[in-house]
Amino acid sequence: MSNQIDTTTTAPATGERPHRKLRGTLGVWGIVFVVVAAASPLGVIGGPVPLGIGIGNGTGFPAIFVVSTVIILLFAVGFTALTPYVPDAGAFYSYIGKGLGKVPGFGFAFVALISYLTLEIAVYGLIGQGAQALFSSYGLPQIHWGVWAFIAFAIVTLLGHFNIDLSRNVLGVLLIGEVAIVLALDAAVIFTGGHEGLSTGIITPSQIVSGAPGLALLFAILSFIGFEATAVFRDEARDPLHTIPRATYLAVILIGIFYTVSTWALISAWGDSRVVEAALNAPSDLLPTATREYLGTAGLHIVQVLFVTSLFACILSFHNIVARYVFTLSNRRVFPGQLGEAHASHGSPHLASGADAVIVAVALLIGILFKLDPVTQFYTWLAGISTVGVTTLLIATSVAVLVFFAKRKRAGQLEVSVWRAFIAPSLGLVGLVIAFALILQNLPALVGNSTPIAIGVGALLVAFFAIGAGIAARRPQVTLE
């Protein structure tokens, strides 16, 4: 039995063009900045958290973040255990392909691509309206949300052309700002003792299981979307075998702690007796009102600005993720080979980034021309696709981990512990399946209370899976490595 993990691989077409490898100097914290920015911490505290409190399990919601963090960490155990066997930057589809084969691997590659692309596009609706509201509050003329969206689009497209280190630096500054203001609010609430004393819902079993804890789990799991992209930046990491697992664990733990503590502090700021009613009546006011009360008008203005920059950071992160999916798939002969070339000077996927930008621009124009509401239509419809797609990818990856290590065990080549190979991934899979069932059950509500759109979301994802699987089945030159 071999005690060595075989990580050798071939890279088709590497010799055909000189620039097939991305370059970067991302360390653990660099990757953490990129993926945590994708999760948009401030956006979560201002968005999904009030919904989880209002229509979920009320003051017990912080405990659900603890549960969801455990589920995601269990997934990460198997995900990182498989990392040494996947020496490519294909992320989910490479992992799924290792366990389930080439055809389903590329099917899920297309699911991943459409999921991240639609989320990137969706957030332009939020940033358009957010910037419109921000600048209008300072007395500037009311400018159409699409103008602000295209301003953000231009900056994102420019940054995406250059080396990932530039995006890392921008995301680092923006992320520190949005996290700092929320932590300042947390500290102010804790120091003053909150409106009615610090909330006890997080440790009260009757509160944790009250209301609709299933819906609460749904919003909590959705708040983590983006953490799993650590493996996408493998080629730009300094030491991927160590950097990727460490960044994954660190990102999940930091996000989980931040969400848990900040949600508990936000509830304490309002008081257990009135926070649920406030979250039900005006969820978007929960964070701004608490900020004004505990940090003053200056704090409120800072939150309003950082909310917009948080959305920008989210868009930039997902733009980088989509560009690297396109880049990698092009080097696997799925898309035209030119899109798989790295910039000679910057070492960036500049052509793949440009292709992503073209699609985003067209989608924005369609949204503007059809006069879609930037939030209730443009954002919610597209975010519904991403929600279902990413959860499906997490489940498929967990299954792939179990299948892969089962094969290694039968061959007498299991080099990792049973905990990492089977127990943790299985427990994580159970939690993810429960979350997925809740997502499907509540999908119409997530896409504007429209059953036809919910059906369309599922049909679109199935269609993209079929396209990817069909390409892999019909083209023998398409390879996972």
MIFIBA-757414 format. One line per field, with one value per residue (C-alpha): x, y, z; residue in one letter. Coordinates in steps of 0.5 Angstrom, whole numbers, plus 500, padded with zeros to 3 digits. Layout:
// residues N
east [X ...]
north [Y ...]
up [Z ...]
code [a ...]
END
This chain:
// residues 481
east [500 503 504 504 499 499 498 502 497 498 496 494 495 500 505 501 501 506 501 497 498 496 500 499 502 496 497 492 490 490 485 481 480 477 472 470 469 464 460 459 459 455 450 449 448 443 439 439 440 433 429 432 430 423 421 425 426 427 432 434 437 444 445 443 449 453 449 450 458 458 455 460 466 464 463 470 473 472 473 480 482 481 485 491 488 486 492 488 484 477 474 468 467 475 473 466 470 475 469 464 467 468 461 458 464 463 456 457 462 456 452 457 459 451 451 456 455 448 450 455 450 444 448 449 442 443 449 445 439 444 448 442 439 446 448 440 441 446 442 444 439 436 440 437 440 443 448 451 451 455 460 461 461 467 471 470 472 478 481 479 484 490 493 489 494 491 484 486 489 482 478 482 481 474 473 476 472 465 467 470 464 460 465 464 457 457 462 458 452 455 459 452 448 443 436 434 440 444 440 439 436 442 443 435 433 425 427 432 427 421 418 421 428 428 427 432 437 436 438 444 447 445 450 456 456 462 467 468 471 478 480 479 485 490 494 495 497 504 503 496 497 497 494 488 486 488 484 478 478 480 474 469 471 471 465 461 464 462 455 454 456 454 447 447 449 444 438 441 441 433 431 428 421 421 426 422 416 421 424 418 415 421 427 431 431 434 441 441 436 441 447 444 442 449 454 450 449 456 456 450 453 459 454 451 457 460 454 455 462 461 456 462 467 462 461 469 470 465 467 474 471 467 473 477 472 472 479 480 474 478 484 480 478 471 471 475 483 484 480 485 491 494 496 503 505 499 499 491 485 484 480 476 475 473 468 465 464 461 455 454 454 448 444 445 442 436 434 434 431 425 425 426 426 433 432 425 426 433 436 431 430 438 440 435 439 445 442 440 446 451 447 447 454 456 452 455 462 460 458 464 469 465 465 473 475 471 475 481 479 477 484 488 490 486 492 487 483 476 474 476 474 467 464 465 463 457 455 456 452 446 446 446 441 436 438 437 430 428 431 426 420 421 424 418 418 426 424 419 413 413 412 413 420 422 420 424 430 430 430 435 440 438 439 446 448 446 450 456 455 454 460 464 461 461 468 474 479 475 479 479 486]
north [500 507 512 518 522 522 529 528 531 533 540 539 545 548 548 550 557 561 564 558 559 565 568 571 571 570 567 565 572 574 568 570 577 575 570 573 579 575 573 581 581 588 586 579 583 588 583 576 577 581 576 570 574 576 570 565 563 570 571 564 566 567 559 557 561 556 550 552 554 547 544 548 546 539 540 543 537 533 538 540 532 532 538 534 530 535 539 544 551 548 548 544 541 538 535 533 530 526 522 522 522 527 527 529 534 538 538 541 546 549 549 553 558 560 560 565 569 570 572 577 580 580 584 590 591 592 596 601 602 602 608 611 612 614 620 622 622 627 632 629 629 622 618 611 605 603 609 607 600 601 605 600 595 599 599 592 590 595 591 584 586 586 581 578 582 588 586 583 589 593 587 588 595 595 588 591 597 594 589 595 598 592 590 598 597 590 593 599 595 590 596 599 593 593 596 591 587 583 578 571 567 564 560 559 552 554 560 557 552 557 560 557 554 551 558 561 555 557 564 562 557 562 567 563 563 565 561 555 559 558 553 557 561 555 557 564 561 561 554 551 545 548 555 553 548 554 559 555 553 560 564 559 560 568 568 564 568 574 573 569 575 581 578 577 584 587 583 586 593 592 588 581 584 588 586 580 585 590 585 583 590 594 589 594 599 594 595 603 604 601 604 611 609 607 610 616 620 619 612 611 615 610 604 607 608 601 598 600 598 592 590 592 588 582 584 584 577 574 577 574 567 567 569 564 558 561 561 554 551 554 550 544 545 547 554 557 556 564 565 560 565 569 576 576 582 581 574 575 571 578 575 571 577 581 575 575 583 583 578 582 588 585 583 590 593 588 589 597 596 592 596 591 593 593 589 585 583 584 581 576 572 572 570 565 561 562 560 553 552 553 549 543 544 543 537 534 535 532 526 526 526 520 516 518 516 509 507 509 505 499 499 499 507 511 516 520 519 516 522 526 521 519 521 529 529 525 529 535 532 531 538 541 536 539 546 544 541 548 552 548 549 556 558 561 566 567 569 574 569 567 559 560 563 558 552 556 557 549 548 553 549 542 545 548 541 538 542 541 534 533 537 532 526 528 531 526 532 535 533 534 536]
up [500 498 503 498 496 488 486 479 473 466 463 456 452 456 451 446 448 453 458 461 468 473 477 484 491 495 502 507 509 502 500 506 504 497 500 506 502 497 503 504 512 513 507 511 518 514 510 512 519 520 516 520 526 524 520 523 530 533 539 538 531 533 536 529 526 531 528 521 522 524 518 514 518 517 509 510 513 507 502 505 505 498 496 495 490 486 484 479 480 478 485 485 479 479 486 484 478 482 486 481 474 468 465 472 474 468 469 475 472 468 475 478 473 472 480 481 474 476 483 481 476 482 486 481 483 490 489 484 489 495 491 489 496 499 494 494 502 501 497 490 484 483 478 475 479 472 472 479 477 471 474 479 473 470 476 477 470 470 477 474 468 473 477 483 488 486 488 494 497 495 498 504 505 504 508 514 514 514 519 523 524 525 531 533 534 537 542 544 545 550 553 555 556 550 551 556 558 553 550 553 547 544 550 551 548 548 544 539 537 537 531 525 526 519 516 520 518 511 512 516 510 505 509 508 500 498 503 498 493 496 492 485 487 487 482 485 492 495 498 495 499 506 504 501 507 512 508 508 515 517 513 516 523 522 518 523 529 526 524 531 535 531 531 538 539 534 538 544 541 540 546 546 547 541 536 533 531 529 524 521 520 517 517 513 518 524 523 521 527 532 529 530 537 539 534 533 526 524 525 521 515 515 515 509 505 508 506 498 499 502 496 491 494 494 486 485 489 485 478 480 481 475 471 474 472 465 465 467 463 457 459 459 452 454 451 446 448 448 454 458 456 462 461 459 465 470 470 470 466 463 457 461 465 459 457 464 463 456 459 465 461 457 463 466 460 459 466 465 458 461 467 473 480 482 488 488 481 478 485 487 481 480 487 487 481 485 492 489 485 490 495 490 489 496 496 490 493 499 495 491 497 500 494 492 499 499 492 496 502 497 494 500 499 504 507 511 517 517 521 515 509 512 518 518 510 512 518 513 508 512 514 507 505 510 508 501 502 506 500 495 500 500 493 491 497 495 488 489 491 484 483 475 476 482 477 471 476 477 469 468 473 470 463 464 468 461 457 461 462 454 452 456 454 446 446 448 448 454 461 468 468]
code [m s n q i d t t t t a p a t g e r p h r k l r g t l g v w g i v f v v v a a a s p l g v i g g p v p l g i g i g n g t g f p a i f v v s t v i i l l f a v g f t a l t p y v p d a g a f y s y i g k g l g k v p g f g f a f v a l i s y l t l e i a v y g l i g q g a q a l f s s y g l p q i h w g v w a f i a f a i v t l l g h f n i d l s r n v l g v l l i g e v a i v l a l d a a v i f t g g h e g l s t g i i t p s q i v s g a p g l a l l f a i l s f i g f e a t a v f r d e a r d p l h t i p r a t y l a v i l i g i f y t v s t w a l i s a w g d s r v v e a a l n a p s d l l p t a t r e y l g t a g l h i v q v l f v t s l f a c i l s f h n i v a r y v f t l s n r r v f p g q l g e a h a s h g s p h l a s g a d a v i v a v a l l i g i l f k l d p v t q f y t w l a g i s t v g v t t l l i a t s v a v l v f f a k r k r a g q l e v s v w r a f i a p s l g l v g l v i a f a l i l q n l p a l v g n s t p i a i g v g a l l v a f f a i g a g i a a r r p q v t l e]
END
